[in-house]
């Protein structure tokens, strides 16, 4: 068993379960048991769980399980049940560094995005196997209270990238300007969502998310209009792999002049993001408001790291990595 001292969703201290406010946001009810009644590792090769995975991911590669909340307990959704949540345990790939910390890493990064920067994210938290292993849980924002499903499409599909057209690694094939152009094409009042998208690109760089590919950005339709979906799959990948600055091979855009810092070091600084913002149509005042948030590591973000379910060593590494990215970002450019 794991000793819970902070809310497994909001990370507020003094809670040995979900705080009422966090539970209401994540589950729609104030009392949910954070301990699963089953151990995912024991069921991974069982047909029922394998089938459940296929209902989330056709490829069967993503380790995601559909879940429901029933009588205050988190359960795997049955064949005839519409899942309201997704469970993501530690990946099976044992070559990943500290793989069992990945659920806690994603949870922390999502909470920092939401609580510290005001980024709209999927409601999320951690639950735990009977042996105390953390499992990431997120509420599906495409499922309404009445069980109906909102239309949603990721940017790989919107841009026309798939395995047939761009190869096995299609989701990494492109640049962030491709997404910006698709936002303009598909959203009538695009400026607000363009700012949201731009901030996600900056956040992912600062918090070392090297897996922010085309399928990790989506549009969702609620009513008549499409808008940028809440952020999901935010994680500090540098804790587990030697990742790149960006999740897309083409970076920000191949048509933007690189800063001398970028040319010299291979890593972007603030000027590169400023040029990208101008390229995608942001107003300077709004651009600066976003960029100014990321010039330092906020103390309340550090507090969330301290309250997280990462190991002490991983907490130190998390802070070190973000501080390194901020230092790169703040480097003065001569051009």
One Martini backbone bead per residue (centre of mass of N, CA, C, O) as a GRO file, in nm:
protein
  335
    1UNK     BB    1   0.100   0.034   0.015
    2UNK     BB    2   0.016   0.374  -0.001
    3UNK     BB    3   0.095   0.689   0.122
    4UNK     BB    4  -0.141   0.948   0.156
    5UNK     BB    5  -0.087   1.320   0.173
    6UNK     BB    6  -0.200   1.397  -0.109
    7UNK     BB    7  -0.388   1.480  -0.347
    8UNK     BB    8  -0.428   1.279  -0.644
    9UNK     BB    9  -0.495   1.555  -0.801
   10UNK     BB   10  -0.418   1.856  -0.675
   11UNK     BB   11  -0.188   1.821  -0.433
   12UNK     BB   12  -0.304   1.873  -0.175
   13UNK     BB   13  -0.251   1.896   0.143
   14UNK     BB   14  -0.403   1.674   0.388
   15UNK     BB   15  -0.469   1.414   0.201
   16UNK     BB   16  -0.586   1.055   0.174
   17UNK     BB   17  -0.754   1.168  -0.067
   18UNK     BB   18  -0.976   1.307  -0.243
   19UNK     BB   19  -1.080   1.597  -0.277
   20UNK     BB   20  -1.388   1.716  -0.318
   21UNK     BB   21  -1.324   1.909  -0.554
   22UNK     BB   22  -1.156   1.711  -0.728
   23UNK     BB   23  -1.366   1.482  -0.745
   24UNK     BB   24  -1.583   1.646  -0.890
   25UNK     BB   25  -1.412   1.706  -1.145
   26UNK     BB   26  -1.320   1.402  -1.214
   27UNK     BB   27  -1.611   1.231  -1.126
   28UNK     BB   28  -1.887   1.385  -1.011
   29UNK     BB   29  -1.786   1.312  -0.719
   30UNK     BB   30  -1.669   1.312  -0.373
   31UNK     BB   31  -1.646   0.978  -0.362
   32UNK     BB   32  -1.335   0.803  -0.422
   33UNK     BB   33  -1.141   0.532  -0.461
   34UNK     BB   34  -0.787   0.524  -0.516
   35UNK     BB   35  -0.815   0.211  -0.501
   36UNK     BB   36  -0.792  -0.055  -0.672
   37UNK     BB   37  -0.952  -0.386  -0.729
   38UNK     BB   38  -0.692  -0.415  -0.916
   39UNK     BB   39  -0.418  -0.552  -1.114
   40UNK     BB   40  -0.300  -0.472  -1.414
   41UNK     BB   41  -0.057  -0.669  -1.445
   42UNK     BB   42  -0.244  -0.931  -1.415
   43UNK     BB   43  -0.439  -0.840  -1.685
   44UNK     BB   44  -0.287  -0.778  -1.956
   45UNK     BB   45  -0.328  -1.091  -2.082
   46UNK     BB   46  -0.621  -1.063  -2.070
   47UNK     BB   47  -0.880  -1.054  -2.279
   48UNK     BB   48  -1.052  -0.828  -2.150
   49UNK     BB   49  -0.822  -0.614  -2.146
   50UNK     BB   50  -0.735  -0.626  -2.441
   51UNK     BB   51  -1.011  -0.534  -2.545
   52UNK     BB   52  -1.018  -0.265  -2.396
   53UNK     BB   53  -0.776  -0.141  -2.544
   54UNK     BB   54  -0.907  -0.148  -2.834
   55UNK     BB   55  -1.129   0.070  -2.759
   56UNK     BB   56  -0.901   0.298  -2.753
   57UNK     BB   57  -0.683   0.136  -2.945
   58UNK     BB   58  -0.637  -0.006  -3.243
   59UNK     BB   59  -0.329  -0.087  -3.221
   60UNK     BB   60  -0.260  -0.175  -2.905
   61UNK     BB   61  -0.014   0.005  -2.794
   62UNK     BB   62  -0.165   0.168  -2.613
   63UNK     BB   63  -0.180   0.206  -2.254
   64UNK     BB   64  -0.521   0.189  -2.243
   65UNK     BB   65  -0.817   0.220  -2.026
   66UNK     BB   66  -1.139   0.181  -1.983
   67UNK     BB   67  -1.357   0.372  -1.760
   68UNK     BB   68  -1.550   0.367  -1.454
   69UNK     BB   69  -1.793   0.489  -1.217
   70UNK     BB   70  -1.885   0.276  -0.928
   71UNK     BB   71  -1.968   0.328  -0.621
   72UNK     BB   72  -1.673   0.472  -0.575
   73UNK     BB   73  -1.542   0.307  -0.819
   74UNK     BB   74  -1.281   0.188  -1.022
   75UNK     BB   75  -1.350   0.060  -1.352
   76UNK     BB   76  -1.370  -0.142  -1.602
   77UNK     BB   77  -1.513  -0.130  -1.896
   78UNK     BB   78  -1.755  -0.264  -2.063
   79UNK     BB   79  -1.883  -0.343  -2.366
   80UNK     BB   80  -2.171  -0.174  -2.289
   81UNK     BB   81  -1.988   0.063  -2.187
   82UNK     BB   82  -1.938   0.399  -2.138
   83UNK     BB   83  -1.667   0.561  -2.111
   84UNK     BB   84  -1.528   0.829  -1.883
   85UNK     BB   85  -1.239   0.700  -1.861
   86UNK     BB   86  -0.871   0.685  -1.833
   87UNK     BB   87  -0.616   0.444  -1.810
   88UNK     BB   88  -0.250   0.484  -1.718
   89UNK     BB   89  -0.002   0.297  -1.692
   90UNK     BB   90   0.281   0.175  -1.687
   91UNK     BB   91   0.481   0.088  -1.911
   92UNK     BB   92   0.617  -0.204  -2.052
   93UNK     BB   93   0.879  -0.066  -2.124
   94UNK     BB   94   1.191  -0.144  -1.969
   95UNK     BB   95   1.383   0.081  -2.114
   96UNK     BB   96   1.264   0.289  -1.948
   97UNK     BB   97   1.319   0.536  -1.742
   98UNK     BB   98   1.137   0.521  -1.479
   99UNK     BB   99   0.847   0.403  -1.570
  100UNK     BB  100   0.676   0.408  -1.293
  101UNK     BB  101   0.673   0.742  -1.304
  102UNK     BB  102   0.490   0.835  -1.544
  103UNK     BB  103   0.214   0.893  -1.413
  104UNK     BB  104   0.325   1.115  -1.215
  105UNK     BB  105   0.436   1.300  -1.434
  106UNK     BB  106   0.176   1.361  -1.589
  107UNK     BB  107   0.017   1.469  -1.354
  108UNK     BB  108   0.202   1.705  -1.279
  109UNK     BB  109   0.210   1.849  -1.557
  110UNK     BB  110  -0.095   1.899  -1.572
  111UNK     BB  111  -0.117   2.065  -1.307
  112UNK     BB  112   0.071   2.293  -1.388
  113UNK     BB  113  -0.081   2.388  -1.635
  114UNK     BB  114  -0.346   2.454  -1.482
  115UNK     BB  115  -0.265   2.602  -1.207
  116UNK     BB  116  -0.029   2.802  -1.313
  117UNK     BB  117  -0.125   2.875  -1.639
  118UNK     BB  118  -0.433   2.817  -1.728
  119UNK     BB  119  -0.459   2.555  -1.877
  120UNK     BB  120  -0.659   2.365  -2.062
  121UNK     BB  121  -0.760   2.054  -1.918
  122UNK     BB  122  -0.781   1.748  -1.839
  123UNK     BB  123  -0.903   1.576  -1.605
  124UNK     BB  124  -0.692   1.460  -1.322
  125UNK     BB  125  -0.497   1.172  -1.187
  126UNK     BB  126  -0.457   0.930  -0.931
  127UNK     BB  127  -0.415   0.586  -0.890
  128UNK     BB  128  -0.408   0.254  -0.721
  129UNK     BB  129  -0.279  -0.023  -0.663
  130UNK     BB  130  -0.260  -0.258  -0.418
  131UNK     BB  131   0.072  -0.210  -0.440
  132UNK     BB  132   0.104   0.121  -0.514
  133UNK     BB  133   0.074   0.175  -0.813
  134UNK     BB  134   0.063   0.422  -1.028
  135UNK     BB  135  -0.231   0.561  -1.204
  136UNK     BB  136  -0.349   0.720  -1.462
  137UNK     BB  137  -0.628   0.960  -1.464
  138UNK     BB  138  -0.892   1.051  -1.702
  139UNK     BB  139  -1.127   1.261  -1.824
  140UNK     BB  140  -1.362   1.260  -2.068
  141UNK     BB  141  -1.435   1.542  -2.277
  142UNK     BB  142  -1.621   1.377  -2.505
  143UNK     BB  143  -1.815   1.311  -2.258
  144UNK     BB  144  -2.122   1.340  -2.155
  145UNK     BB  145  -2.358   1.304  -1.908
  146UNK     BB  146  -2.553   1.142  -2.125
  147UNK     BB  147  -2.319   0.979  -2.312
  148UNK     BB  148  -2.240   1.152  -2.526
  149UNK     BB  149  -2.043   1.222  -2.825
  150UNK     BB  150  -1.798   1.420  -2.930
  151UNK     BB  151  -1.655   1.553  -3.185
  152UNK     BB  152  -1.317   1.436  -3.286
  153UNK     BB  153  -0.990   1.571  -3.410
  154UNK     BB  154  -0.687   1.529  -3.512
  155UNK     BB  155  -0.407   1.669  -3.682
  156UNK     BB  156  -0.332   1.437  -3.858
  157UNK     BB  157  -0.607   1.425  -3.999
  158UNK     BB  158  -0.636   1.729  -4.084
  159UNK     BB  159  -0.357   1.715  -4.259
  160UNK     BB  160  -0.314   1.406  -4.380
  161UNK     BB  161  -0.175   1.207  -4.171
  162UNK     BB  162  -0.038   0.879  -4.232
  163UNK     BB  163   0.097   0.576  -4.290
  164UNK     BB  164   0.050   0.591  -4.603
  165UNK     BB  165   0.162   0.900  -4.649
  166UNK     BB  166   0.416   0.905  -4.394
  167UNK     BB  167   0.440   0.661  -4.228
  168UNK     BB  168   0.492   0.536  -3.917
  169UNK     BB  169   0.596   0.846  -3.819
  170UNK     BB  170   0.363   1.058  -3.890
  171UNK     BB  171   0.314   1.224  -3.613
  172UNK     BB  172   0.622   1.363  -3.656
  173UNK     BB  173   0.534   1.486  -3.939
  174UNK     BB  174   0.631   1.818  -3.909
  175UNK     BB  175   0.487   2.129  -3.794
  176UNK     BB  176   0.341   2.387  -3.610
  177UNK     BB  177   0.235   2.544  -3.854
  178UNK     BB  178   0.040   2.328  -3.953
  179UNK     BB  179  -0.155   2.360  -3.716
  180UNK     BB  180  -0.215   2.661  -3.748
  181UNK     BB  181  -0.344   2.636  -4.030
  182UNK     BB  182  -0.573   2.442  -3.934
  183UNK     BB  183  -0.704   2.640  -3.742
  184UNK     BB  184  -0.786   2.849  -3.956
  185UNK     BB  185  -0.960   2.652  -4.134
  186UNK     BB  186  -1.157   2.536  -3.872
  187UNK     BB  187  -1.171   2.831  -3.729
  188UNK     BB  188  -1.326   3.117  -3.728
  189UNK     BB  189  -1.241   3.207  -3.426
  190UNK     BB  190  -0.896   3.164  -3.400
  191UNK     BB  191  -0.729   3.340  -3.192
  192UNK     BB  192  -0.774   3.203  -2.919
  193UNK     BB  193  -0.670   2.920  -3.009
  194UNK     BB  194  -0.390   3.017  -3.097
  195UNK     BB  195  -0.296   3.099  -2.816
  196UNK     BB  196  -0.330   2.823  -2.686
  197UNK     BB  197  -0.134   2.678  -2.873
  198UNK     BB  198   0.117   2.848  -2.823
  199UNK     BB  199   0.140   2.787  -2.520
  200UNK     BB  200   0.180   2.483  -2.553
  201UNK     BB  201   0.449   2.499  -2.701
  202UNK     BB  202   0.600   2.642  -2.474
  203UNK     BB  203   0.542   2.450  -2.243
  204UNK     BB  204   0.666   2.194  -2.375
  205UNK     BB  205   0.949   2.305  -2.377
  206UNK     BB  206   0.995   2.379  -2.076
  207UNK     BB  207   0.868   2.073  -1.989
  208UNK     BB  208   0.992   1.852  -2.181
  209UNK     BB  209   0.790   1.776  -2.432
  210UNK     BB  210   0.884   1.534  -2.686
  211UNK     BB  211   0.552   1.434  -2.755
  212UNK     BB  212   0.422   1.683  -2.935
  213UNK     BB  213   0.224   1.574  -3.156
  214UNK     BB  214  -0.037   1.558  -3.381
  215UNK     BB  215  -0.217   1.367  -3.175
  216UNK     BB  216  -0.184   1.595  -2.922
  217UNK     BB  217  -0.390   1.748  -3.108
  218UNK     BB  218  -0.730   1.892  -3.099
  219UNK     BB  219  -1.061   1.888  -3.213
  220UNK     BB  220  -1.383   2.011  -3.087
  221UNK     BB  221  -1.743   1.962  -3.082
  222UNK     BB  222  -1.969   2.217  -2.942
  223UNK     BB  223  -2.212   2.222  -3.137
  224UNK     BB  224  -2.118   2.407  -3.426
  225UNK     BB  225  -1.822   2.431  -3.315
  226UNK     BB  226  -1.482   2.438  -3.337
  227UNK     BB  227  -1.217   2.353  -3.101
  228UNK     BB  228  -0.975   2.343  -2.894
  229UNK     BB  229  -0.874   2.109  -2.705
  230UNK     BB  230  -0.786   1.998  -2.436
  231UNK     BB  231  -0.521   1.915  -2.275
  232UNK     BB  232  -0.292   1.635  -2.335
  233UNK     BB  233  -0.016   1.449  -2.273
  234UNK     BB  234   0.154   1.581  -2.045
  235UNK     BB  235   0.521   1.550  -2.036
  236UNK     BB  236   0.843   1.477  -1.901
  237UNK     BB  237   1.046   1.305  -2.111
  238UNK     BB  238   1.346   1.358  -1.998
  239UNK     BB  239   1.316   1.148  -1.758
  240UNK     BB  240   1.320   0.881  -1.983
  241UNK     BB  241   1.451   1.035  -2.232
  242UNK     BB  242   1.643   1.142  -2.510
  243UNK     BB  243   1.515   1.418  -2.615
  244UNK     BB  244   1.366   1.664  -2.780
  245UNK     BB  245   1.242   1.979  -2.808
  246UNK     BB  246   1.049   1.843  -3.023
  247UNK     BB  247   0.783   1.639  -3.166
  248UNK     BB  248   0.862   1.774  -3.438
  249UNK     BB  249   1.077   1.763  -3.699
  250UNK     BB  250   1.016   2.081  -3.797
  251UNK     BB  251   0.925   2.229  -3.569
  252UNK     BB  252   0.800   2.530  -3.594
  253UNK     BB  253   0.954   2.636  -3.876
  254UNK     BB  254   1.116   2.653  -4.192
  255UNK     BB  255   1.044   2.987  -4.243
  256UNK     BB  256   1.218   3.068  -3.996
  257UNK     BB  257   1.439   3.259  -3.860
  258UNK     BB  258   1.708   3.192  -3.684
  259UNK     BB  259   1.868   3.230  -3.422
  260UNK     BB  260   2.186   3.244  -3.307
  261UNK     BB  261   2.133   3.043  -3.083
  262UNK     BB  262   2.015   2.818  -3.258
  263UNK     BB  263   2.258   2.795  -3.450
  264UNK     BB  264   2.475   2.735  -3.220
  265UNK     BB  265   2.302   2.510  -3.024
  266UNK     BB  266   1.999   2.394  -3.128
  267UNK     BB  267   1.838   2.595  -2.939
  268UNK     BB  268   1.588   2.775  -2.833
  269UNK     BB  269   1.461   3.096  -2.789
  270UNK     BB  270   1.253   3.350  -2.751
  271UNK     BB  271   1.281   3.461  -3.042
  272UNK     BB  272   1.168   3.209  -3.184
  273UNK     BB  273   0.880   3.239  -3.059
  274UNK     BB  274   0.822   3.521  -3.165
  275UNK     BB  275   0.837   3.447  -3.467
  276UNK     BB  276   0.614   3.239  -3.456
  277UNK     BB  277   0.385   3.421  -3.358
  278UNK     BB  278   0.388   3.604  -3.606
  279UNK     BB  279   0.342   3.381  -3.820
  280UNK     BB  280   0.044   3.298  -3.675
  281UNK     BB  281  -0.094   3.595  -3.578
  282UNK     BB  282   0.005   3.739  -3.329
  283UNK     BB  283  -0.012   3.966  -3.092
  284UNK     BB  284   0.229   4.115  -2.917
  285UNK     BB  285   0.091   4.156  -2.642
  286UNK     BB  286  -0.006   3.856  -2.622
  287UNK     BB  287   0.262   3.720  -2.658
  288UNK     BB  288   0.406   3.845  -2.409
  289UNK     BB  289   0.216   3.739  -2.194
  290UNK     BB  290   0.301   3.446  -2.240
  291UNK     BB  291   0.619   3.455  -2.235
  292UNK     BB  292   0.651   3.583  -1.941
  293UNK     BB  293   0.574   3.319  -1.778
  294UNK     BB  294   0.872   3.160  -1.874
  295UNK     BB  295   1.128   3.306  -1.713
  296UNK     BB  296   1.038   3.118  -1.470
  297UNK     BB  297   1.013   2.919  -1.175
  298UNK     BB  298   0.756   2.878  -0.999
  299UNK     BB  299   0.696   2.822  -0.670
  300UNK     BB  300   0.418   2.669  -0.706
  301UNK     BB  301   0.543   2.457  -0.892
  302UNK     BB  302   0.750   2.342  -0.693
  303UNK     BB  303   0.535   2.252  -0.491
  304UNK     BB  304   0.408   2.039  -0.673
  305UNK     BB  305   0.656   1.868  -0.696
  306UNK     BB  306   0.678   1.811  -0.389
  307UNK     BB  307   0.367   1.683  -0.385
  308UNK     BB  308   0.428   1.462  -0.551
  309UNK     BB  309   0.472   1.104  -0.672
  310UNK     BB  310   0.754   1.134  -0.690
  311UNK     BB  311   1.056   1.085  -0.643
  312UNK     BB  312   1.312   1.256  -0.514
  313UNK     BB  313   1.494   1.228  -0.762
  314UNK     BB  314   1.278   1.315  -0.974
  315UNK     BB  315   1.227   1.593  -0.861
  316UNK     BB  316   1.511   1.705  -0.910
  317UNK     BB  317   1.513   1.651  -1.218
  318UNK     BB  318   1.272   1.820  -1.293
  319UNK     BB  319   1.385   2.093  -1.200
  320UNK     BB  320   1.644   2.087  -1.367
  321UNK     BB  321   1.520   2.073  -1.650
  322UNK     BB  322   1.350   2.332  -1.638
  323UNK     BB  323   1.584   2.526  -1.575
  324UNK     BB  324   1.735   2.469  -1.838
  325UNK     BB  325   1.513   2.566  -2.031
  326UNK     BB  326   1.494   2.856  -1.920
  327UNK     BB  327   1.785   2.932  -1.981
  328UNK     BB  328   1.760   2.902  -2.285
  329UNK     BB  329   1.518   3.094  -2.330
  330UNK     BB  330   1.681   3.358  -2.197
  331UNK     BB  331   1.867   3.393  -2.416
  332UNK     BB  332   2.044   3.617  -2.584
  333UNK     BB  333   1.997   3.778  -2.894
  334UNK     BB  334   2.144   3.935  -3.193
  335UNK     BB  335   1.881   3.840  -3.414
   0.00000   0.00000   0.00000
